[in-house]
Amino acid sequence: MRHTVVILLFLLCFADKSYATHFYGVDLFYTYVSGDTYKVTMVAYGDCSGAQFPSFSNSKPLIHIRKDSLEITSGYLEWEPPQNGTEVTPVCPAELNNTTCVNPAGTVPGVKKFVYSRNFTLTGTSDKWKFVFLGETNGPIIAGRSIALTNVTSAGIIELVATLDNTKDNNSSPVYTTIATPFYCVNRATNFNPGAVDANGDSLVYELVPGLDAQQQLIYATGFSGKNPLDVVPGKFVFNSTNGQLSFTPATIQRSLVVYKVSEYRKGALIGSSMREMTVVVMNCDNNAPAGYITNAEGATIKDSVTVKTCASDHNVSFDINPKDADSGNTITMVANGLPKDSKLDITANNTTAPTSRFSWDMHSVPAGDYTFFVTYTDNGCPIASRQTQAYTISVIPTDLHLDAIPAGCLNQGYLQVSTPEGWQPWGYKVYSNMTEVYNVDNIKNNTTGDSLASGRYRVTATNSLGCIAEGDAIVTTNCNIADLPNAFSPNGDGNNDILYVMGKGIRDVHLRIYNRWGQMVFESTDLKTGWDGKFAGNTAPVEAYAYLLSVVFENGEAIDKKGNVTLLR
């Protein structure tokens, strides 16, 4: 059986305060109310057998409101009903009356969930707001950690910090939808996830961080750190900073402090953070936790056992999650949290030995991005059930296509560069001109490719292995802009080089002026088809050198001015 217990204790801080061994886990977060008012919430999971547990329901935690290190105000949180807590012990039905929450003489460690909250009105905006819990209460106890922790040198007093930047917008912390009371067994692969769900739709980044005491980081025992807090089988520790999934196989019996920090980003900017602290207790037991993996996907491609990829388009995505338990005969209960809007997980035969489920989602108007939900699996192991939470991700790939056309030159073809979003590989594309296919390439491994094409208008259609389709139009122009005059001409009537014309390509507008050595303008034209015939005022101009000014605007909008000399010959 899997026993991982989170034990956070109220320790002795002052002479009139006492130790209290009654915390399995603590969450600290806040919720926007209105104006500058925020509701601060602390959720504590208490050990019903703790020596000071009776005082727990009579003690209110103290929260400090600060701008960076500057204390603005403080106040005690109030109890949310029921004041004496709600039992959440993961116990099998046969032992419901044998927990220490129900029967002080019971043999099953009982767990109760207590919720405290209060509204605080902030004094305006700041990017350095902090909501701080330093372990203080209004009762006879101080919140300390268990002295039995195996991964730190000194347990210290519990400290949790939530941050807020309300300079651009209001914000609510994500809510932790799983309870911090997992029980794990040594040498059994397991998963834990806080199940953080953010109502604002912000991007969440998860970290395993050092515990705090007196606003300093705790000192960890040799071989341990905030990022690596557990004694695990080599190579069997994976932490996912995108969805908070912690997968590991514990190597020894242990009581290890694990601290989550969840940061929220909105439009790329950090807007807030919150924390969960718990003690992971690994026991000598042999229960395997049930687990479920994605199969039979439709409208999406399975990337791995917990992730599918699909296109941002109007279609349906569905897949199965049918959990199994390596311990035959155990029943499995599934609970889903954080499902994307308008999606559903239909569970059949829940709380049996073989429940099944089908996820479905109409992707109409769903923007590109990663969407994560959580499923908690609990068996009926006795006396303590084994439980683990798994994150599942639907990765929605954008279908925009980026086309860059390099103009053709006078002698060379142009170039069309085609770029797809990340996650499209492998992919291919076709190029059409006047509805006729002129180019086709497949199995492209990079995001960007291209090839030479003659000038013209093209339609590009790209597809990938997911069935995503992206289309776009591109125009390869001609950049062959030439405008010049000969350095001499001979208007002698022999039919050869008798007229001085502007020569060039891609010319839209022209203005030619020719001057004699006295500065008189002897010819002017704004028409490419009208050249100088070597006459001025109806008379034959003398043989000599003439100056010219040439102004040209090309078809692409480019404008140039040139000047020089041309010699009139006979």
C-alpha angles and dihedrals in degrees: 000000000000115000116179110155128187108215117184113171137202103235135195110275105156133018092263094047126083140203117264123193099196113104125099094169145347132206125193121192143135139225128209113242108173140304106355094334122116131179112226115205132191120190116195128187109209132204105231091207094056116126093235096035095115089063092052095082090051098048123087119204117236118231123199119209111208142170099221101307096340113106110227101171142322138207145171118259118235128233119260112214132302091049092194091055137243120273113239099167109154091228131148117250093252091061100042091114094043100068120110088241091064100028120026087207092051121126098217116085106243126214128202128190117223123188125199127181145160139173119248125189112216123216099244129295132331138154090222105059114145132189105200133191113192098179094266123140137173090243135074094280141078120207107248135161127253115274086218093074110131102197102054131060094221125018100210129174122317114257125181128178131193119189134205137191106193097165093106105020144351119264144195123206119241115264118239105231098187125071120240096237107099118153116207136186128223115261093011119121111238146168134218130185130172089217094223112192119189118206092199093057092237122162109260125213118192127208136179102222137180118271116252131231124174088352091300130106116260118249110244127213118257111291095020135092140159089271093044104033101150136075101232141168106272111272093010101104121093126166121187112207091192099060104010096245113162113194120179147141111224114225100196143020104274149152106219130178112233121185125189124200117190117196123196123216124192118189088345096307125112108245104169150330141213137190144225121193125191144155116237112214117196115196137190099262138119108220117128119215117233118248138188133205136193118266139158096030119187123190090014142061121241109239095179137334093290104028136067129185125213141161129266096246141103105286142102126264122199139161142163128252109188111171126214133198119211088211102077117225097030117127118229127216119198124202121179126203135178097024112177115259113283093007125114142195111213109204120198127192092006116185092029132105091263115032118171132199139189122204116207134178134175102220095202108144093351108151121229115271144090118295119194132190132174135229122194117205120201126180128200097247112155135268092357120024120227115238138180135169124219128196118221122197133203106198109203111202119211118240101208118128124209117208126187119186122198111202122247117249130223092273104013135069122245125249129237117203118198122197129184130192124269113280096036098107126153099037143140140200143206128213122211131193117191088347091304120118110240101165136026129175130166143186096038112177099192130064094239132048139142149162143209121283136174117252114281145090118298139187115215124200119186126189135178139196091272090060093250113155124202125178137186145159127239135183119208104203130198117249100191101128112168129161124164147131129232114253091234143013135184116217094189099128097252091121093244120107092338096142127053108225132176107249123209152097133254093022117156102170131017136185118185124183126179124195134192123225090272091059095253116143104237097176140018131178139170094183124085089211093056115078135172115271095196096260131120122196089347094306131106109263116232123257107265144101119294129196122229139195116202124190118185136178114197127213091258091057096257113141128201138178121207134180134187147121133284125191121223112216133182 
